Amino acid sequence: PGSINDAAFAVQIQHPHTMSQARIIDFPASYHNGACGFSFADGHSEIKKWVDNRTVEAPNYGQTIPLNVASPNNPDVLWMSQRTSALKPGKTR
């Protein structure tokens, strides 16, 4: 299918209350039955099955995958943002 443009992966959501502005900067993998694995710096990992069809980019053979795509109110973007963003000062998990 499509190809990654670089080694980076990103989603953008400023705050859970601004879900209408959520964006997928780079699409995550979905080769494993619509899911992929995430590994984290602390050594744990999680497997996530995508629940929103907009997260799984349909293959367009011979074309590049689009970047920085609006995906308002996408629960998968919220899930990724909650796990890949820094904690607010004074907060713990």
NUVOLUM-691397 format. One record per residue (C-alpha): residue number from 0; residue in one letter; x, y, z. Coordinates in steps of 0.2 Angstrom, whole numbers. Last residue first. Example, Ala and Ser with C-alpha at 12.3 -4.5 7.8 and 13.67 -1.06 7.14 Angstrom:
! residues 2
1 | S | 68 | -5 | 36
0 | A | 62 | -22 | 39
This chain:
! residues 93
92 | R | -7 | 44 | 180
91 | T | 1 | 59 | 189
90 | K | -3 | 77 | 188
89 | G | 7 | 92 | 196
88 | P | 12 | 99 | 179
87 | K | 2 | 91 | 165
86 | L | 8 | 75 | 158
85 | A | 17 | 74 | 142
84 | S | 8 | 67 | 127
83 | T | 9 | 50 | 119
82 | R | -3 | 40 | 128
81 | Q | -18 | 52 | 130
80 | S | -14 | 58 | 112
79 | M | -16 | 41 | 105
78 | W | -32 | 37 | 113
77 | L | -39 | 54 | 108
76 | V | -34 | 51 | 90
75 | D | -43 | 34 | 91
74 | P | -59 | 42 | 98
73 | N | -60 | 53 | 82
72 | N | -70 | 69 | 86
71 | P | -63 | 78 | 71
70 | S | -51 | 69 | 59
69 | A | -42 | 83 | 49
68 | V | -28 | 76 | 39
67 | N | -10 | 81 | 42
66 | L | -2 | 70 | 29
65 | P | -9 | 60 | 14
64 | I | -2 | 43 | 11
63 | T | 8 | 43 | -5
62 | Q | 1 | 36 | -21
61 | G | 6 | 20 | -31
60 | Y | -7 | 9 | -23
59 | N | -20 | 19 | -14
58 | P | -22 | 9 | 2
57 | A | -37 | 14 | 13
56 | E | -31 | 24 | 28
55 | V | -36 | 16 | 44
54 | T | -39 | 30 | 57
53 | R | -55 | 37 | 47
52 | N | -63 | 20 | 50
51 | D | -64 | 24 | 69
50 | V | -62 | 9 | 81
49 | W | -44 | 5 | 79
48 | K | -38 | -10 | 88
47 | K | -24 | -5 | 99
46 | I | -10 | -16 | 106
45 | E | -1 | -9 | 121
44 | S | 18 | -10 | 126
43 | H | 27 | -7 | 142
42 | G | 46 | -3 | 143
41 | D | 46 | 14 | 151
40 | A | 50 | 22 | 134
39 | F | 34 | 16 | 126
38 | S | 30 | 2 | 113
37 | F | 14 | 4 | 103
36 | G | 7 | -11 | 93
35 | C | -6 | -10 | 79
34 | A | -24 | -14 | 74
33 | G | -35 | -16 | 60
32 | N | -33 | -35 | 58
31 | H | -14 | -33 | 60
30 | Y | -9 | -22 | 46
29 | S | -16 | -6 | 54
28 | A | -1 | 5 | 55
27 | P | -3 | 23 | 61
26 | F | -7 | 37 | 50
25 | D | 5 | 53 | 51
24 | I | -2 | 70 | 56
23 | I | -19 | 64 | 60
22 | R | -29 | 79 | 66
21 | A | -41 | 83 | 80
20 | Q | -50 | 100 | 79
19 | S | -67 | 94 | 84
18 | M | -59 | 85 | 99
17 | T | -56 | 102 | 107
16 | H | -62 | 97 | 124
15 | P | -49 | 83 | 125
14 | H | -35 | 96 | 124
13 | Q | -23 | 102 | 110
12 | I | -26 | 87 | 99
11 | Q | -13 | 83 | 86
10 | V | -7 | 66 | 80
9 | A | 11 | 61 | 76
8 | F | 23 | 48 | 69
7 | A | 41 | 51 | 64
6 | A | 52 | 39 | 54
5 | D | 49 | 48 | 37
4 | N | 36 | 48 | 23
3 | I | 28 | 32 | 26
2 | S | 22 | 22 | 11
1 | G | 6 | 18 | 4
0 | P | 0 | 0 | 0
